[in-house]
Amino acid sequence: MEVITLTIDEAVLYFYIYSFLGWIYESILVSVREKRWANRGFLIGPICPIYGAGGLLFAVMGTHMSIPLTFLVCMVSSAVLEYFTGYTLEKLFHASWWDYSDMPLNLNGYICLPASLLFGAMGVAVSHFIHPVVALPVGYLPAWLINVAALLLVGITSADITVTVSTLSDFVDKLVEADRLINQAIDERYRELENSVSGTIKSVKALPSSVRDRIIDQEIIKSNITLTGVQAQVLGKIKSMRGRSGGDSGRIREFIRRLPRKKK
């Protein structure tokens, strides 16, 4: 099996090309599904590094494989990469940027068979059809330009990672704790209503939305959490939050939307 050899600068450039293409694909896919614009990815900038790593791997390994073998290798490697990335992000920040829990044949919500099959097909498309097209214009670029582009992209991404990590460090923990207090306040209100209703009614199934909203707003005020524009952008990409003791908040977008913004 012949394997493509790339310089480090070329590999970096392809990594960012596929990171950007992955960001476009992911943002369009989620935006259509949720019927609203969804800026996907872990970082602030328009890249999804997991797609960059996968695309680079597919391009290097799969171009000279048969299509069935390419499909199998890409499916398995993407599943391993996606599980490791999802697990690592959640352990570091107690948050997940995707969740396959509602998909069939999923493993801890990090990966699922339908997505892995799709990534296998995408690997075939990238290695056998897309990469040869992408490689044509890149091949005409002078080495010095590729070197400069690689250095600039790495520098910008390093700054992006620094801002993103500093934004998320400890902040998500504060959100998880505030969300826990909201759940606790709502549960207490449930019990108060159940104790006050007629004995013929055994339980209260749902709180009025006005009561629920008032509880959430009160707890947000008590939490004294405010958001900067950068924090709102980063946190708005999170699919769900999971506290140290487990459990899914299920209200991340609503919660972030309600948090007051810091005045400039």
C-alpha positions as CSV (number, residue, x, y, z in Angstrom):
1,M,0.0,0.0,0.0
2,E,1.4,3.4,-1.0
3,V,1.1,6.2,1.5
4,I,1.2,9.9,0.6
5,T,4.1,11.7,2.1
6,L,3.7,15.3,3.2
7,T,5.9,17.9,4.7
8,I,4.8,19.2,8.1
9,D,3.7,22.5,6.6
10,E,1.6,20.7,4.0
11,A,0.1,18.5,6.7
12,V,-0.8,21.6,8.7
13,L,-2.4,23.3,5.7
14,Y,-4.5,20.3,4.8
15,F,-5.5,19.9,8.5
16,Y,-6.9,23.4,8.4
17,I,-8.6,23.0,5.1
18,Y,-10.5,20.0,6.3
19,S,-11.2,21.6,9.6
20,F,-12.8,24.5,7.8
21,L,-14.7,22.2,5.4
22,G,-15.9,20.1,8.4
23,W,-17.1,23.3,10.2
24,I,-19.1,24.2,7.1
25,Y,-20.6,20.7,6.9
26,E,-21.4,20.5,10.6
27,S,-22.8,24.0,10.8
28,I,-25.1,23.6,7.8
29,L,-26.2,20.1,9.0
30,V,-27.1,21.2,12.5
31,S,-28.6,24.5,11.3
32,V,-31.0,22.7,9.0
33,R,-32.0,20.2,11.7
34,E,-32.6,22.8,14.4
35,K,-34.0,25.4,11.9
36,R,-31.7,28.1,13.2
37,W,-28.1,29.1,12.6
38,A,-25.7,26.9,14.6
39,N,-22.0,27.9,14.8
40,R,-20.5,24.5,15.4
41,G,-17.1,23.5,16.7
42,F,-15.2,23.7,20.0
43,L,-13.2,26.8,19.2
44,I,-14.3,30.4,18.5
45,G,-12.9,30.3,14.9
46,P,-14.6,28.6,12.0
47,I,-12.9,25.2,12.3
48,C,-13.7,21.8,13.6
49,P,-10.3,20.2,14.5
50,I,-11.8,16.7,14.7
51,Y,-12.7,16.9,11.0
52,G,-9.2,18.3,10.2
53,A,-7.6,15.3,11.9
54,G,-9.9,12.9,10.3
55,G,-9.6,14.5,6.8
56,L,-5.8,14.5,7.0
57,L,-5.8,10.9,8.1
58,F,-8.2,9.9,5.4
59,A,-6.2,11.7,2.7
60,V,-2.9,10.2,3.8
61,M,-4.0,6.7,4.4
62,G,-6.9,6.1,2.1
63,T,-6.0,7.5,-1.3
64,H,-4.3,4.3,-2.5
65,M,-6.5,1.8,-0.7
66,S,-9.4,0.1,-2.3
67,I,-12.8,1.7,-1.6
68,P,-14.1,-1.1,0.7
69,L,-10.9,-1.0,2.7
70,T,-10.9,2.8,2.9
71,F,-14.5,2.7,4.1
72,L,-13.6,0.2,6.9
73,V,-10.5,2.0,8.0
74,C,-12.1,5.4,8.0
75,M,-15.2,4.1,9.9
76,V,-13.2,2.5,12.7
77,S,-10.6,5.3,13.0
78,S,-13.2,8.1,13.0
79,A,-15.1,6.2,15.8
80,V,-12.0,5.9,17.9
81,L,-11.1,9.6,17.3
82,E,-14.6,10.8,18.0
83,Y,-15.0,8.8,21.2
84,F,-11.6,9.9,22.5
85,T,-12.3,13.6,21.7
86,G,-15.8,13.6,23.2
87,Y,-14.6,11.8,26.3
88,T,-11.6,14.1,26.8
89,L,-13.7,17.3,26.3
90,E,-16.3,16.1,28.8
91,K,-13.7,15.2,31.4
92,L,-11.9,18.5,31.0
93,F,-15.0,20.8,30.9
94,H,-17.9,18.7,32.1
95,A,-19.7,19.6,28.8
96,S,-20.3,17.9,25.5
97,W,-20.4,19.4,22.0
98,W,-22.3,16.5,20.5
99,D,-24.5,13.8,22.0
100,Y,-25.7,10.6,20.2
101,S,-27.7,9.3,23.2
102,D,-30.9,9.4,21.2
103,M,-29.3,7.5,18.3
104,P,-29.4,3.7,17.9
105,L,-26.4,1.6,18.8
106,N,-24.6,4.5,20.5
107,L,-21.7,4.1,23.0
108,N,-22.1,6.5,26.0
109,G,-23.4,9.1,23.6
110,Y,-20.0,9.8,22.2
111,I,-20.3,7.6,19.0
112,C,-23.0,5.7,17.3
113,L,-23.1,3.2,14.4
114,P,-25.1,5.5,11.9
115,A,-22.6,8.3,12.4
116,S,-19.6,6.0,12.1
117,L,-21.0,4.6,8.9
118,L,-21.5,8.2,7.6
119,F,-17.9,9.0,8.5
120,G,-16.7,5.9,6.7
121,A,-18.6,7.1,3.5
122,M,-17.1,10.6,4.0
123,G,-13.6,9.0,4.3
124,V,-14.1,7.4,0.9
125,A,-15.3,10.7,-0.6
126,V,-12.4,12.6,0.9
127,S,-9.6,10.2,0.0
128,H,-10.8,9.1,-3.4
129,F,-12.6,12.2,-4.8
130,I,-12.2,15.4,-2.7
131,H,-8.5,15.3,-1.7
132,P,-7.2,14.9,-5.3
133,V,-9.2,18.1,-6.2
134,V,-8.0,20.0,-3.1
135,A,-4.4,18.9,-3.6
136,L,-4.3,20.4,-7.1
137,P,-4.2,24.1,-6.2
138,V,-2.1,23.4,-3.0
139,G,0.5,21.7,-5.3
140,Y,1.0,25.0,-7.1
141,L,1.7,27.0,-4.0
142,P,5.3,27.9,-3.4
143,A,6.9,26.3,-0.3
144,W,7.5,29.6,1.4
145,L,3.8,30.5,1.2
146,I,2.7,27.2,2.6
147,N,5.2,27.7,5.4
148,V,3.9,31.2,6.2
149,A,0.3,30.1,6.0
150,A,1.0,27.1,8.4
151,L,2.7,29.4,10.9
152,L,-0.1,31.9,10.8
153,L,-2.8,29.3,11.2
154,V,-1.0,27.6,14.1
155,G,-0.5,31.0,15.8
156,I,-4.1,32.0,15.4
157,T,-5.4,28.6,16.6
158,S,-3.1,28.7,19.6
159,A,-4.6,32.1,20.6
160,D,-8.1,30.7,20.0
161,I,-7.4,27.7,22.2
162,T,-6.1,29.9,25.0
163,V,-9.2,32.1,24.9
164,T,-11.5,29.2,24.7
165,V,-10.0,27.2,27.5
166,S,-9.7,30.3,29.8
167,T,-13.4,31.0,29.0
168,L,-14.5,27.5,29.9
169,S,-12.2,26.8,32.9
170,D,-14.3,26.9,36.1
171,F,-17.1,28.8,34.2
172,V,-19.0,25.6,33.2
173,D,-18.8,24.4,36.8
174,K,-20.5,27.6,37.8
175,L,-23.3,27.0,35.2
176,V,-23.7,23.4,36.3
177,E,-24.0,24.4,40.0
178,A,-26.5,27.2,39.1
179,D,-28.5,24.7,37.0
180,R,-28.5,22.2,40.0
181,L,-29.9,24.9,42.2
182,I,-32.6,25.7,39.6
183,N,-33.6,22.0,39.5
184,Q,-33.6,21.9,43.3
185,A,-35.9,25.1,43.5
186,I,-38.2,23.6,40.9
187,D,-38.4,20.3,42.8
188,E,-39.2,22.2,46.0
189,R,-42.0,24.1,44.2
190,Y,-43.4,20.8,42.9
191,R,-43.5,19.4,46.5
192,E,-45.2,22.6,47.8
193,L,-47.9,22.3,45.1
194,E,-48.4,18.6,45.7
195,N,-48.9,19.3,49.4
196,S,-51.4,22.0,48.8
197,V,-53.7,20.3,46.2
198,S,-56.8,18.2,47.0
199,G,-56.2,14.7,48.2
200,T,-57.9,13.4,45.1
201,I,-54.9,14.6,43.1
202,K,-51.9,12.5,43.8
203,S,-49.3,14.5,42.1
204,V,-48.6,17.6,40.1
205,K,-47.3,16.7,36.6
206,A,-46.0,20.1,35.4
207,L,-45.5,23.6,36.7
208,P,-47.0,26.5,34.8
209,S,-44.5,28.0,32.5
210,S,-44.8,31.4,34.2
211,V,-43.8,29.8,37.5
212,R,-41.0,27.9,36.0
213,D,-39.6,31.0,34.3
214,R,-39.8,33.0,37.5
215,I,-37.8,30.3,39.4
216,I,-35.1,30.2,36.7
217,D,-34.8,34.0,36.6
218,Q,-34.6,34.2,40.4
219,E,-31.8,31.5,40.5
220,I,-29.9,33.2,37.7
221,I,-29.9,36.5,39.7
222,K,-28.7,34.6,42.8
223,S,-25.9,32.9,40.9
224,N,-24.5,36.4,40.0
225,I,-23.2,35.0,36.7
226,T,-22.7,37.3,33.7
227,L,-21.5,36.6,30.2
228,T,-19.0,38.3,28.0
229,G,-19.6,38.1,24.2
230,V,-16.8,35.6,23.8
231,Q,-18.2,33.4,26.6
232,A,-21.6,33.5,25.1
233,Q,-20.2,32.4,21.7
234,V,-18.2,29.5,23.2
235,L,-20.8,28.3,25.6
236,G,-23.6,28.6,23.0
237,K,-21.9,25.8,21.0
238,I,-22.2,23.3,23.9
239,K,-24.8,20.6,23.4
240,S,-25.2,19.7,27.0
241,M,-23.6,20.0,30.4
242,R,-22.8,17.2,32.8
243,G,-21.9,17.9,36.4
244,R,-19.2,16.0,38.3
245,S,-21.9,13.8,39.8
246,G,-23.3,13.0,36.4
247,G,-26.7,13.9,34.9
248,D,-27.5,16.1,32.0
249,S,-28.8,19.7,32.5
250,G,-30.8,19.6,29.3
251,R,-31.3,23.4,29.4
252,I,-27.9,24.7,28.3
253,R,-29.2,27.0,25.4
254,E,-32.1,28.3,27.5
255,F,-29.8,28.9,30.5
256,I,-27.2,30.7,28.5
257,R,-29.8,32.8,26.7
258,R,-31.2,34.0,30.0
259,L,-27.8,34.9,31.6
260,P,-27.2,38.7,31.7
261,R,-24.4,40.1,29.5
262,K,-21.5,42.2,30.9
263,K,-21.7,45.8,29.9
264,K,-18.9,46.9,27.6
